[in-house]
């Protein structure tokens, strides 16, 4: 059995109070249109990673150029 230190217990008790204002941000009136999940951006990053892995021999400058072009192309969709 692991004994929880006083600092860990205190941090755990404080966590809900600190994080609560940020938990349901998408429901605030000034954030209308904000998705309640991050599935869309995760899908974009997955596609980007797959595309970069297909072109693994690129230099760093070409990789940066590729990422910028990828996001410009995905914004137009």
N, C-alpha and C positions, 0 to 999 in steps of 0.2 A: 504494500500500500504506500502510495506516495503522499508525503506530507506537504500541503500547500503552504508556501511562505506567506507572511503577512502582506508583503508588497503585491504578490500575485492576486491574493484575495481582494485587496483594495482596488487593484486595476480592474478586476472582473466586475466588481460591484459598481464601479464608475462608468463602465463601458456603455450601458444602455442610456444613461443620462447624456453622455457626450455624443453618441451616434443618433439619438432619436430625431433631432431636427433634420437629418439628412436621409432618413429611411424612406419616406414617402414623398420625395421631392416632386415626382411626376404628377402628384395629385393637387399641387398648389395651383391657384388660379393664374399666376404669372408664368407657369410652365406648361401651358396647354400645348398639345402636339408632341410633347416629349414622350418617347416610348417607355413603357414600364419594364422592359427587359433590354439587354444589350445584345440580343441575338443577331440583329442586322450587322452591327459593326464587327462582331466575332466572325460572321460569314465573310465579310470583306477581307479581314485579316487572314483568314484561312486561304482564300483565293490568292492573296498576295504572297503568302508563304509558299504555296504550291508553285506559283509562277516563278518565284525567285529560285526555288530548288531546281526547277527545270533548266535554269541558266546559271549553274553553279560556278562557271569559270570567269564571271565578270569581275572587273576591277571595282574598287570602292566608288569611284566617280560614276562609272556606268550603272552601278547598283542604285545610287542616289537618283540618277536620271531616270532609271526604270521605275522606281517607286513614285516619283513625281508624275511621270506619264501615266502610271497605273491609276493614281487618284484623280488625275484630270479626266481620264477616260471613264472612270466609274461615276464621276459626278454628272456626266452627261446622260447617263442611263436613266 
